[in-house]
Amino acid sequence: MEFLRLLGSGELNATDFQFYMHQDTLYLRGYAQSLALLSARSPTSELTAAWAEAARGASIEETQLHRSVLPNGPDLLSPADQLPSPVCLGYTSFLVAQTSQAPYPVGAAAVLPCFWVYAHVAERLAHQAGALLERNPEHPYAQWIAEYDGEEFHASVEQARRNVDIAAQSASPAERDEMRRAYRTATRYEYLFWDSALHRRPWPDFSDDGVRSDAQADNGDAQSDTRFNMRGDLR
């Protein structure tokens, strides 16, 4: 896809890369929560420990990588682009729903694409971007590629795959069908997540004049939160 091709060649626009990395930082919060939910629902102590370690990696190690790649924060982004995008919120909401409400094997399948797809893509990009890495190892795109093609991350991918295989062994035929659907949906979200960095999908603006101040937006969000809580503490 276009985004990954430009990332691998080093030609990706800096603003697009920063939008992607900022959205990924927001995504990792929901992803770590999903992994923690899987850990709590795991059928064995070994699986509990494995998913807990994965949650720790998502919340600490990968976030630190993002900070090292973008030490100044989202300084190139507009205020609107600093909010969770529709794709980001949709993806994290899907994962939290699967890992908290669906059977454990289905939730395990839902979180796997983030491991497996990233490793597969980074491995391919590392080969394509060999000249870039050799020319400038400190290039931010090269650093991202190298991290996800590293041995430690690949080991975590293999552990996640084993976890899902174990879950599938004890799943019913109907649950295995659900696992496939969840995996397929999450993989589609992975595609949309990258694609949205090049082709923004902004939230629709329903305000009267099309422009609201930050204070107005915050007030509206607070009112929405209050309404949700009054309806049964959905948060």
C-alpha positions in Angstrom: 0.0 0.0 0.0 1.1 3.6 -0.7 1.7 4.5 3.0 4.1 1.6 3.6 5.8 2.1 0.3 6.6 5.7 1.1 7.6 4.8 4.6 10.1 2.1 3.4 11.7 4.4 0.9 12.0 7.3 3.3 9.8 9.5 1.1 6.8 9.7 3.5 5.8 13.3 4.3 6.9 14.3 7.8 3.4 15.5 8.8 1.9 12.2 7.6 4.4 10.2 9.6 3.8 12.3 12.7 0.0 11.9 12.3 0.5 8.2 12.1 2.8 8.0 15.1 0.6 10.2 17.2 -2.5 8.1 16.4 -0.5 5.0 17.2 0.4 6.4 20.6 -3.3 6.9 21.2 -4.1 3.4 19.9 -1.5 1.8 22.2 -3.5 2.9 25.2 -6.5 1.0 24.1 -4.4 -1.9 22.9 -2.7 -2.3 26.2 -6.1 -2.3 27.9 -7.2 -5.0 25.6 -4.2 -7.2 26.4 -4.7 -6.6 30.1 -8.3 -7.8 29.7 -7.1 -10.9 28.0 -4.7 -11.5 30.8 -7.4 -11.3 33.4 -9.6 -13.7 31.4 -7.0 -16.2 30.5 -7.7 -19.9 31.5 -4.2 -20.6 32.8 -1.5 -18.8 34.8 1.0 -19.2 32.0 -1.4 -17.4 29.6 -2.2 -14.8 32.2 1.5 -14.0 32.5 2.1 -14.0 28.8 -0.7 -11.5 28.0 0.3 -9.3 31.0 3.9 -9.1 29.6 2.5 -8.1 26.2 0.3 -5.4 27.9 3.4 -4.1 29.6 5.3 -4.0 26.4 2.5 -2.1 24.6 2.1 0.5 27.4 5.8 1.1 28.2 8.3 -0.1 25.6 6.4 0.9 22.5 5.3 4.2 24.0 9.0 4.9 24.8 9.8 4.1 21.2 7.2 6.7 20.0 8.7 9.3 22.3 12.2 8.7 21.0 11.0 8.9 17.4 8.9 12.0 18.0 10.7 13.8 21.0 8.8 17.0 20.5 5.3 15.6 20.4 2.7 16.3 17.7 4.1 19.8 16.9 3.4 19.5 13.2 -0.3 18.6 13.6 -3.4 20.7 13.7 -5.6 20.5 16.9 -8.1 18.3 15.0 -5.4 15.8 14.0 -4.3 15.5 17.6 -7.6 13.9 18.6 -8.2 10.1 18.1 -9.2 9.6 14.5 -12.4 7.7 13.6 -10.3 4.8 12.5 -8.2 4.8 15.7 -11.3 5.0 18.0 -13.1 2.4 15.9 -10.2 0.0 16.1 -9.5 0.3 19.8 -13.2 0.1 20.6 -13.5 -3.1 18.6 -10.6 -4.6 20.4 -11.8 -3.7 23.9 -15.3 -5.0 23.0 -13.8 -8.3 21.7 -11.5 -8.9 24.7 -14.1 -7.9 27.3 -17.3 -9.4 25.9 -16.5 -12.1 23.3 -15.3 -15.5 24.3 -11.6 -15.6 25.3 -10.4 -17.3 22.1 -12.1 -14.7 20.0 -10.5 -11.8 21.9 -7.1 -13.5 21.5 -7.6 -13.7 17.8 -8.6 -10.1 17.6 -5.4 -8.8 19.1 -3.1 -11.0 17.0 -3.0 -8.9 13.8 -1.3 -6.0 15.6 1.6 -8.4 16.4 1.7 -10.5 13.3 1.0 -7.8 10.6 3.6 -5.4 12.1 6.3 -8.0 12.2 5.5 -9.1 8.6 5.5 -5.5 7.3 8.6 -4.5 9.2 10.5 -7.5 7.9 9.7 -6.6 4.3 10.4 -2.9 4.8 13.8 -3.7 6.4 14.8 -5.5 3.3 13.5 -2.7 1.0 15.0 0.1 3.2 18.5 -1.4 3.6 20.2 1.4 1.9 18.3 4.0 4.0 19.3 2.3 7.2 22.9 2.1 6.1 23.0 5.7 5.0 21.4 7.1 8.1 20.6 4.8 11.0 19.2 7.7 13.0 16.5 8.4 10.5 13.2 8.3 12.3 11.6 5.9 9.8 14.5 3.6 9.9 14.4 3.5 13.7 10.7 2.5 13.6 11.4 -0.2 11.0 14.4 -1.6 12.9 12.5 -1.8 16.2 9.6 -3.8 14.8 12.0 -6.1 12.8 14.1 -6.8 16.0 14.4 -10.2 17.6 12.6 -9.1 20.8 9.5 -8.1 18.9 9.5 -11.2 16.7 9.7 -13.3 19.9 6.6 -11.5 21.3 4.8 -12.2 18.0 5.6 -15.9 18.2 4.4 -16.0 21.8 1.1 -14.3 20.7 0.7 -16.8 17.9 1.2 -19.7 20.3 -1.4 -18.2 22.7 -4.0 -18.0 19.9 -3.2 -21.5 18.8 -3.8 -22.8 22.3 -7.1 -20.9 22.5 -8.2 -22.4 19.2 -7.5 -25.9 20.4 -10.1 -25.6 23.1 -12.6 -23.5 21.1 -15.8 -24.8 19.7 -16.3 -24.8 15.9 -18.5 -21.8 16.2 -15.9 -20.0 18.3 -13.2 -20.7 15.7 -15.4 -19.1 13.1 -15.7 -16.1 15.3 -12.0 -16.1 15.8 -11.5 -15.9 12.0 -14.0 -13.1 11.7 -12.3 -11.1 14.5 -8.9 -11.6 13.0 -10.1 -10.5 9.6 -11.7 -7.4 11.0 -8.7 -6.4 13.0 -6.5 -6.9 9.9 -8.7 -4.6 7.9 -8.4 -2.0 10.7 -4.6 -2.3 10.4 -4.9 -1.4 6.7 -7.3 1.5 7.4 -5.0 2.8 10.2 -2.1 3.2 7.9 -4.2 4.4 5.0 -5.8 7.1 7.1 -2.4 8.7 7.7 -2.3 9.6 4.0 -6.0 10.0 3.4 -7.5 11.7 6.5 -11.0 10.7 7.6 -11.9 13.7 9.8 -14.9 13.7 12.2 -18.0 15.4 10.8 -18.6 18.8 12.2 -22.1 19.3 13.4 -21.6 22.7 15.1 -23.7 25.6 14.0 -20.9 27.6 12.4 -18.5 24.8 11.7 -16.0 26.1 14.2 -15.9 25.6 18.0 -13.4 26.8 20.5 -11.5 24.2 22.6 -13.5 25.3 25.6 -16.7 24.7 23.8 -15.5 21.3 22.6 -14.4 20.3 26.1 -17.8 21.5 27.5 -19.6 19.4 24.9 -17.5 16.4 25.7 -18.2 16.8 29.4 -21.9 17.0 28.8 -21.8 13.9 26.7 -19.9 12.1 29.5 -22.5 13.2 32.0 -25.3 11.9 29.8 -23.5 8.5 29.4 -23.0 8.2 33.2 -26.7 9.1 33.8 -27.8 6.3 31.5 -26.0 3.6 33.5 -22.3 4.5 33.7 -21.4 3.1 30.3 -17.9 4.4 30.8 
